Amino acid sequence: MTTEVAPFGADPARNVRATVSQASVERAFAILLAVFALGFGATNVSQVVAQLPFLDPVAGVVLPCVLAVSFVLVGVSVFVRRLVQPAQIATALLFLVVLVLWPFTVVRPLEAQQPWPWWVCNVGTVAAAMGFATWRAVVYTAVVPVVYALIRIAPTGGDVGVLRAVLDGTYIGILGGAALVLIVILRRAAATVDTAQATAVRRYAHAIREHATEVERIQVDAIVHDSVLTTLLSAARTDTQDARTLAARMARNAIDHLAAAADAPGDGPPVSLTELRDRVTHAVTGLAAPVTVRPGHRSSASATATVPAVVADALASAAVQAAVNSVQHAGQTASRWVTMEHTAGVVRIEVCDDGSGFDQDAIPAERLGVRRSILERVVSAGGTATIHTTPGSGTHVVLTWPAPDEAAR
C-alpha cells in the first residue's frame, strides 16, 4: 500500500512500444535496401565479368566498380544513420549515370546477353523511392525503363527489337512502381501513427495539468472551508475565555493546514495506519461535542501497512470534516462515532451519527463543506466517498481507499 495511485492509472507508454513508427519504418527500409543492393551486387559479379570482353578495358571496369562502391555505402549506412538518405540518393543517381554511359563503353555488340545494368535496375529504382521525394521518385521510376528500352533497341544493347525492348522496360517499371507504392503507403501510415501518438501525448499532458489544477483547487477550497472559515466564524462568536482559547487553537491548526499544503504533503514519507488512526482520534476528540472512536476490523497486515502521505491527509481531513459537520448539524443529543478498518489492503473509515440527517439534493451549489471537503478531496487521492443519509435517520459517511476498481488490480 505504499504505492501512490496515478491519477489516470498506469501510463501505458512506459511499457508499450509503438509497433509502427516513422523511425522504425525508415530503419527497416535502410536494412532492406542494404541487403538488396549487396545481395544483387554480389550475385551478379559473374555477369559483369562475362561481359568485360565486349567492353572498353578501362570504362568497362570503372563503371561497375563505382556502382559497387555506392552499394557498399548503402550497407555502411545501416550502422551510420546520418548516411542513410545520402547513400540512397547517391546510389540512385550513380546507377542512372552508369545506365546512360554504359552504351559508350561497348566496343562490340553483345551476343544475346542482357546488359549487366539490367540485373541491378531495381536497386536503383528502390533507392530512388527511398531517398527522393515522392514526385522525384515517380519521375526516376519512369525514366529508367525508358532509358533501358532505348539501350536494348540500339545495336550496342543487342538490337532486340521494339517489342522485346518495351517488354524489358515494362518489367522494370512494374517492379519499380510497385516498390514505390509500397514505400509511400508505409511511410504515410507510419507518419499517421506518429501524429496520433504525438496528439495522444499532448492530450495526456494537458489532462495531467488539468488534473493537477483541479486537485490544487479542491485542496485550497477544502482548507478554506475546514480551517479558515470555521476559525473566523468561531472567533466571531467568542464570548468566554474558553471560547477564545478554542478559537486560538483553531487558528493555529488553520495555519498548520496551510503550511502543510504549501509543503506538498504528497512528497512526504508514507503514513502508517496507526498514525492515521491517531491523527483522526486526536482531531475529533477536540470537537465541541463528544465523538467516540470505535475499534474496527484490522487485518494481520495492519500493523505494518502504510498509505501515501497525500492519501493520509485526504482521509484524515475528510473524516474530521464529516465529524465537524455532524457536530454542527446533527443535533446536541445525537451520538457520534468513528470506525477505521483495514481489510485486504483497503482502508475504510466510517463517520456516523444518529442525528437529524439531511437531504443531499437540497444542498446549495455554493456550499463547499460536503462536496469539496469530503467527496472531491477523497476522490482526488484515488479513493471513494459516499454519504448515506435522509432527514431524521442520521448520517453515515464512508471513506474508502483505494477506489474499488483500483483495489481490484
C-alpha positions in Angstrom: 0.0 0.0 0.0 3.0 2.3 -0.2 2.5 2.9 -3.9 0.7 6.1 -4.8 -2.1 5.7 -7.3 -1.6 7.6 -10.6 -4.5 10.0 -11.4 -5.3 8.2 -14.6 -3.9 4.7 -13.8 -0.6 3.4 -15.1 0.9 5.2 -18.1 0.8 2.6 -20.9 3.5 4.5 -22.8 6.0 3.3 -20.2 5.5 -0.4 -21.0 4.2 -0.5 -24.6 6.3 0.5 -27.6 4.6 1.5 -30.9 4.9 -1.4 -33.4 4.9 1.0 -36.3 6.6 4.4 -36.3 8.3 6.6 -38.9 11.7 5.9 -37.4 11.2 2.1 -37.4 9.9 2.1 -41.0 12.9 4.1 -42.2 15.2 1.8 -40.3 13.6 -1.2 -42.0 13.9 0.4 -45.4 17.6 1.1 -44.9 18.3 -2.5 -43.9 16.2 -4.0 -46.8 17.9 -1.8 -49.3 21.4 -2.7 -48.0 20.5 -6.4 -48.2 19.0 -5.9 -51.6 21.9 -3.9 -53.0 24.7 -6.1 -51.6 22.9 -9.3 -52.4 22.2 -8.4 -56.1 25.6 -6.9 -56.5 27.4 -10.0 -55.3 25.3 -12.4 -57.3 25.8 -10.5 -60.5 29.5 -10.1 -60.4 29.7 -13.1 -62.8 27.5 -11.3 -65.3 29.8 -8.3 -65.3 32.9 -10.4 -65.7 31.4 -12.3 -68.6 30.7 -9.1 -70.5 34.1 -7.5 -69.9 35.5 -8.8 -73.3 32.7 -6.7 -75.0 33.5 -3.5 -73.1 36.2 -0.9 -73.0 39.1 -2.2 -70.8 39.0 1.0 -68.6 35.5 2.3 -68.7 34.0 -1.2 -68.6 35.7 -1.8 -65.2 35.3 1.7 -63.7 31.6 1.9 -64.1 30.7 -1.3 -62.2 33.3 -0.5 -59.6 31.8 2.9 -59.0 28.3 1.4 -58.6 29.8 -1.3 -56.3 31.1 1.5 -54.0 27.7 3.0 -53.8 26.3 -0.4 -52.8 28.8 -0.7 -50.0 28.0 2.8 -48.9 24.3 1.7 -48.6 25.5 -1.2 -46.4 27.5 1.1 -44.2 24.6 3.5 -43.8 22.7 0.8 -41.8 25.2 1.4 -39.0 25.6 5.2 -39.5 22.1 6.6 -39.7 23.1 10.1 -40.9 24.4 8.4 -44.1 21.1 6.6 -44.9 19.5 9.2 -47.2 22.7 10.4 -48.8 23.7 6.8 -49.6 20.3 6.1 -51.2 20.4 9.3 -53.3 24.0 8.6 -54.4 23.1 5.0 -55.4 20.1 6.1 -57.4 22.0 8.9 -59.2 25.1 6.8 -59.9 23.0 4.0 -61.3 21.3 6.3 -63.7 24.6 7.8 -64.8 26.1 4.3 -65.3 23.0 3.2 -67.3 23.3 6.2 -69.6 27.0 5.8 -70.0 27.0 2.0 -70.5 26.4 2.1 -74.3 29.6 4.2 -74.7 31.7 1.5 -73.0 30.7 -1.2 -75.5 33.4 -1.9 -78.1 31.5 -4.7 -79.9 27.8 -5.7 -79.7 26.7 -8.2 -77.1 25.8 -11.7 -78.3 22.3 -12.4 -77.0 23.1 -11.2 -73.5 21.3 -8.7 -71.2 23.4 -5.7 -70.5 24.8 -6.1 -67.0 22.9 -3.0 -65.6 19.7 -4.9 -66.2 20.4 -7.1 -63.2 20.5 -4.2 -60.8 17.9 -1.8 -62.3 15.5 -2.3 -59.4 18.3 -1.5 -56.9 18.4 2.0 -58.5 14.6 2.4 -58.6 14.2 1.3 -54.9 17.0 3.5 -53.8 15.3 6.4 -55.5 11.9 5.6 -54.0 13.5 5.6 -50.5 15.9 8.6 -50.9 13.9 11.1 -53.1 10.7 13.0 -52.5 7.7 11.2 -54.0 7.4 13.2 -57.2 11.1 12.9 -57.9 10.9 9.1 -57.3 8.0 8.8 -59.7 10.0 10.6 -62.4 13.0 8.5 -61.8 10.9 5.3 -61.9 9.5 6.3 -65.3 12.9 7.4 -66.8 14.9 4.3 -66.0 12.7 1.9 -68.0 12.6 4.3 -71.0 16.4 4.6 -71.0 16.9 0.8 -70.7 14.4 0.2 -73.6 16.3 2.6 -75.8 19.6 0.9 -74.9 18.1 -2.5 -75.9 17.0 -1.2 -79.3 20.4 0.2 -80.1 23.0 -2.2 -81.7 25.3 -1.9 -78.7 22.5 -3.2 -76.5 21.7 -6.2 -78.6 19.3 -4.7 -81.1 16.4 -6.9 -79.8 13.6 -5.0 -81.5 11.0 -2.7 -80.2 8.7 -5.3 -78.7 11.4 -7.0 -76.6 12.8 -3.7 -75.5 9.3 -2.5 -74.4 8.7 -5.7 -72.5 12.0 -5.3 -70.7 11.3 -1.7 -69.9 7.8 -2.5 -68.7 9.1 -5.2 -66.4 11.5 -2.7 -64.8 8.7 -0.1 -64.5 6.3 -2.6 -62.8 8.7 -3.7 -60.2 10.0 -0.2 -59.5 6.4 1.2 -59.4 5.2 -1.5 -57.0 8.1 -0.8 -54.7 7.5 2.9 -54.8 3.8 2.5 -54.0 4.5 0.2 -51.0 7.2 2.6 -49.7 4.9 5.6 -49.9 2.0 3.8 -48.3 4.1 2.6 -45.4 5.6 6.0 -44.8 2.2 7.7 -44.7 0.9 5.0 -42.4 3.9 5.5 -40.1 3.5 9.3 -40.2 -0.1 8.9 -39.2 0.8 6.7 -36.3 3.5 9.2 -35.2 0.9 12.1 -35.4 -1.6 10.1 -33.4 0.9 9.3 -30.8 2.1 12.9 -30.5 -1.5 14.0 -30.2 -2.2 11.5 -27.5 0.9 12.6 -25.6 -0.2 16.2 -25.8 -3.7 15.4 -24.6 -2.3 13.3 -21.8 0.0 16.1 -20.7 -2.9 18.5 -20.9 -5.1 16.2 -18.8 -2.4 15.8 -16.2 -2.1 19.6 -15.9 -5.9 20.0 -15.7 -6.0 17.2 -13.0 -3.2 18.9 -11.0 -5.0 22.2 -11.2 -8.3 20.6 -10.1 -6.6 18.8 -7.2 -5.0 22.0 -6.1 -8.3 23.9 -6.3 -10.1 21.2 -4.3 -7.4 21.2 -1.6 -7.5 25.0 -1.3 -11.3 25.1 -1.2 -11.3 22.4 1.4 -8.7 24.1 3.6 -10.5 27.4 3.3 -13.8 25.8 4.4 -12.4 23.4 7.0 -10.0 25.8 8.7 -10.1 29.4 7.7 -13.9 30.0 7.6 -14.6 27.8 10.6 -12.0 29.6 12.6 -13.3 33.0 11.6 -16.9 32.0 12.5 -15.8 30.7 15.8 -13.7 33.8 16.6 -16.7 36.0 15.8 -18.9 34.1 18.3 -16.4 34.1 21.2 -17.8 35.4 24.4 -15.9 33.5 27.1 -12.3 32.8 27.9 -12.7 29.1 26.9 -14.2 30.1 23.6 -11.3 32.4 22.9 -8.8 29.7 23.8 -10.6 27.3 21.4 -10.6 29.9 18.7 -6.8 30.5 19.1 -6.2 26.8 18.9 -8.3 26.5 15.8 -6.3 29.4 14.3 -3.0 27.6 14.9 -4.5 24.5 13.3 -5.5 26.5 10.3 -2.0 27.9 9.9 -0.6 24.4 10.2 -3.0 23.2 7.5 -2.0 26.0 5.1 1.7 25.3 5.8 1.3 21.6 5.2 -0.5 22.3 1.9 2.4 24.6 0.8 4.9 21.9 1.6 3.2 19.4 -0.8 2.3 16.5 1.5 2.3 14.1 -1.4 6.1 14.3 -1.4 6.3 13.2 2.3 7.0 9.7 3.5 4.2 7.1 3.8 2.0 7.2 6.8 1.2 4.1 8.9 -2.4 3.2 9.6 -1.7 3.6 13.3 -0.5 7.1 12.8 -3.6 7.8 10.6 -5.9 6.5 13.3 -4.1 8.6 16.0 -4.4 11.7 13.8 -8.2 11.2 13.3 -8.7 10.4 17.0 -6.7 13.5 18.2 -8.7 15.7 15.8 -12.2 14.5 16.7 -11.6 14.5 20.5 -11.1 18.3 20.4 -14.5 19.0 18.9 -17.3 20.7 20.8 -19.4 17.5 21.1 -18.2 14.0 22.0 -17.2 11.7 19.2 -16.4 8.1 20.0 -13.6 6.3 18.1 -14.6 2.7 17.9 -12.1 -0.1 17.1 -12.8 -1.6 13.7 -11.7 -4.8 12.0 -8.0 -4.9 11.3 -6.1 -7.5 9.3 -2.8 -9.1 10.3 -1.0 -6.7 7.9 -2.4 -3.6 9.5 0.5 -3.2 12.0 2.9 -2.5 9.1 0.6 -1.2 6.4 1.1 2.4 5.2 -0.6 4.8 2.8 0.9 7.6 0.8 1.1 11.0 2.7 -1.4 12.6 0.3 -3.9 9.8 0.9 -3.5 10.0 4.7 -4.0 13.8 4.6 -7.1 13.4 2.4 -8.7 10.6 4.5 -8.0 12.3 7.8 -9.2 15.7 6.7 -12.3 14.3 5.1 -13.1 12.3 8.3 -12.6 15.2 10.5 -14.8 17.4 8.3 -17.5 14.8 8.4 -17.3 14.8 12.2 -17.4 18.6 12.3 -20.5 18.6 10.1 -22.1 16.2 12.5 -21.3 18.3 15.5 -22.7 21.4 13.7 -25.9 19.9 12.2 -26.8 16.5 13.7 -28.1 18.0 17.0 -26.9 18.2 20.6 -28.4 14.9 21.6 -27.1 12.8 18.8 -24.5 10.1 19.3 -21.4 10.2 17.1 -18.7 7.6 16.3 -15.8 6.9 14.0 -14.5 3.5 12.9 -11.5 2.7 10.9 -10.9 -0.7 9.2 -8.2 -2.3 7.2 -9.1 -5.4 5.2 -7.5 -7.0 2.1 -5.4 -3.8 1.5 -8.4 -1.5 1.6 -8.7 1.3 4.2 -12.3 2.1 5.2 -13.2 5.0 7.6 -16.8 5.5 8.7 -18.1 8.6 10.4 -21.6 8.1 11.7 -24.3 9.7 13.8 -27.9 9.1 14.7 -29.0 12.7 14.4 -31.3 14.6 12.2 -29.7 13.8 8.9 -30.2 15.9 5.8 -31.3 15.9 2.1 -28.2 15.9 -0.1 -30.1 17.2 -3.1 -31.1 20.2 -1.2 -27.5 21.4 -0.5 -26.9 24.7 -2.4 -24.2 24.6 -5.0 -22.2 27.4 -3.3 -21.8 25.3 -0.1 -18.3 23.7 -0.1 -18.4 21.5 3.0 -19.6 18.2 1.7 -18.6 18.5 -1.9 -15.1 19.9 -1.7 -14.0 18.9 1.8 -15.2 15.3 1.7 -16.3 13.9 -1.7 -13.8 15.6 -4.1 -11.0 15.5 -1.6 -11.0 11.7 -1.3 -11.7 11.1 -4.9 -8.7 13.3 -5.9 -6.5 11.0 -3.7 -7.7 7.9 -5.6 -10.4 6.8 -3.2 -14.2 7.0 -2.9 -16.5 8.8 -0.5 -20.2 8.0 -0.1 -22.8 9.6 2.2 -25.9 7.7 3.3 -28.5 10.0 4.9 -32.1 11.0 4.9 -33.8 13.6 7.0 -34.5 12.2 10.5 -32.4 9.0 10.1 -28.8 10.1 10.9 -25.8 10.3 8.6 -23.3 7.6 7.6 -20.2 8.8 5.8 -17.9 6.0 4.3 -14.4 6.8 3.0 -12.6 4.1 1.1 -9.1 3.9 -0.3 -8.2 2.8 -2.9 -11.3 3.0 -5.0 -12.9 -0.4 -5.8 -11.6 -0.5 -9.4 -8.1 0.3 -8.2 -8.2 -2.2 -5.4 -9.2 -5.0 -7.8 -6.0 -4.5 -9.8 
